[in-house]
Amino acid sequence: MEERPVEVLEVAGEHMRQGNELFNSSASLGATRHYANCVELIRLRSNGDRNERILIGTTLSNCAAAYLELQAQRTSVAVQKLLVQNAIRDCAMILRYSWTKDTLPAQL
């Protein structure tokens, strides 16, 4: 049975909440998984709604912070580099894609 759009948003919101809880308890790896699930659920059913774009932007921002937290905990330079690249990728997506067009000021 296919989930209705509202149910998908509720599930996405639950992933966001769980990601936040994990991040706040220093379980950043688990947080990134929930944040990724949230973003993918919204992308799959998105109709371009402003609230969806804000949720995606917020989730990507939180995910970037979790990647940076993980990076600070690792000793391998290669892993640190990968985690920083993931954080940069998420931040770039926030700024590049259409969900920010009416959520950011015209001039930064």
C-alpha positions in Angstrom: 0.0 0.0 0.0 1.4 3.4 -1.0 1.7 6.1 1.6 -0.2 9.3 1.1 1.8 12.5 0.9 0.9 13.7 4.4 1.9 10.3 5.9 5.2 10.5 4.1 5.8 14.0 5.6 5.0 12.7 9.0 7.4 9.8 8.6 10.1 12.3 7.3 9.4 14.5 10.3 9.9 11.6 12.6 13.3 10.8 11.0 14.2 14.4 11.6 13.2 14.2 15.2 15.1 11.0 15.8 18.2 12.4 14.0 18.1 15.5 16.3 17.8 13.3 19.4 20.8 11.1 18.3 22.8 14.2 17.4 22.1 15.8 20.8 23.2 12.5 22.5 26.5 12.5 20.5 25.4 9.6 18.2 26.2 11.5 15.1 26.5 8.5 12.7 22.9 7.4 13.5 21.8 11.0 13.2 23.1 11.2 9.6 21.2 8.1 8.7 17.9 9.5 9.9 18.6 12.9 8.3 19.3 11.1 5.0 16.0 9.2 5.3 14.1 12.4 6.0 15.5 14.1 2.9 14.9 11.2 0.6 11.3 10.7 1.8 10.6 14.4 1.1 12.3 14.3 -2.3 10.3 11.3 -3.4 6.9 12.9 -2.7 7.8 16.6 -2.9 5.5 19.0 -4.7 7.8 22.0 -4.1 6.0 23.3 -1.1 7.9 26.0 0.8 7.6 24.0 4.1 9.1 21.0 2.4 12.0 23.1 1.1 12.6 24.5 4.5 12.5 21.0 6.1 15.0 19.7 3.5 17.3 22.7 4.0 17.2 22.3 7.8 17.8 18.6 7.6 20.7 19.0 5.3 22.2 21.6 7.6 21.8 19.3 10.6 23.3 16.5 8.6 26.3 18.7 7.7 26.8 19.5 11.4 26.7 15.8 12.3 29.3 15.0 9.6 31.6 17.7 11.1 31.0 16.3 14.6 32.0 12.8 13.3 35.0 14.3 11.6 36.3 15.7 14.9 36.1 12.3 16.4 38.1 10.4 13.8 41.9 10.0 13.5 42.1 8.8 10.0 42.9 11.7 7.7 41.1 10.0 4.8 37.9 9.5 6.8 38.1 13.1 8.1 38.4 14.4 4.5 35.4 12.3 3.4 33.3 13.6 6.3 34.2 17.2 5.6 33.4 16.6 1.9 30.0 15.2 2.9 29.3 18.3 5.0 30.4 20.6 2.2 28.2 18.7 -0.3 25.1 19.1 2.0 25.8 22.8 2.5 26.2 23.3 -1.3 22.9 21.5 -1.9 21.1 23.8 0.5 22.4 26.8 -1.4 22.1 25.4 -5.0 18.7 23.9 -5.3 15.3 25.4 -5.7 14.0 24.8 -2.2 16.0 27.9 -1.0 14.8 30.4 -3.6 12.2 32.0 -1.4 13.6 31.1 2.0 16.9 33.0 1.8 17.2 36.8 1.6 17.8 38.2 -1.9 21.3 39.4 -0.8 23.4 37.6 1.8 
